[in-house]
């Protein structure tokens, strides 16, 4: 009945190779590419993205960038 023990050993080895904190989905150069001007607000935006990312709020990088556009860029009025 060592199945559970062996399973846990395999999982331990799996997790040992994974980073504790994943690389950020969005960086400052991404904000610049969206047309934002660098400044102190970059830190706040990047921190908000990182928090949401760590909470599992994004599927991928594109999802994170879409959220940044929605939350931090002025709405484009077509009227």
N, C-alpha and C positions, 0 to 999 in steps of 0.2 A: 504493500500500500504506500509506495513512495511516489505515486503519480503526482499528488499535490506538491510535494517537495521538489520534484524534478521540474514541474511546470513553473514554480516560483523561481527556481534557479535560471530557467530560460528567460523569463520575464525580466529578472534582474539584469542579465546580460544585455537584453534588448534595450532597456531603459538607460543603461550605462552609456550607450552610444548616442543617445539623443540629447540635444542641447536642452538645458533647463528652461531657458527663455528663448523663444524662436526669434529669428532675425526679423526686424521691423518690416512691415508690408509697405510702409510709406516713409520716405526720407525727405530731407529739405529740398533736394533737387527736384523731387516730384512736385512739391508745392510751387517751386519756381516755374516748372513746366506748365502748371495750371494757370500761370499768370499772376501769382501772388508775389508781393514785394517782400524780400527778407526783412526780418525784424524780430523783436521780442515775442510777438504772437506766434511765431513758428514753433517755439518750444511748447506753448500751450496746446497748439493743434497737434503736434507730434505726440505729446503726452496723452491727449484724448484718444488719438488713434491707437496708441500702444495699449492703453487700458482696455479699450473695446476689443482689441485683438486678443489680449490675454484672457478676456472673459468669453471668448469664442463668438464674438459678434460679427465676424466677417468670414465669408467663405474663402476669399482669396484676395489678391492685391487689387484686382479690378473693383471688387465690392468695396474695399476700403477707400479707394480713390473716389468712387461714386458717392460714398458717405461724406467725404471731405468736401466735395463739390456742393452737395446738398446743404451741409451744415455751415460752411464757412465762406462760400462764394456768394456774392449778391445774385439774386434771381434776375434772369434775363427776360425783360418784358418785350414781347413781340409787338405790343400795341404802340 
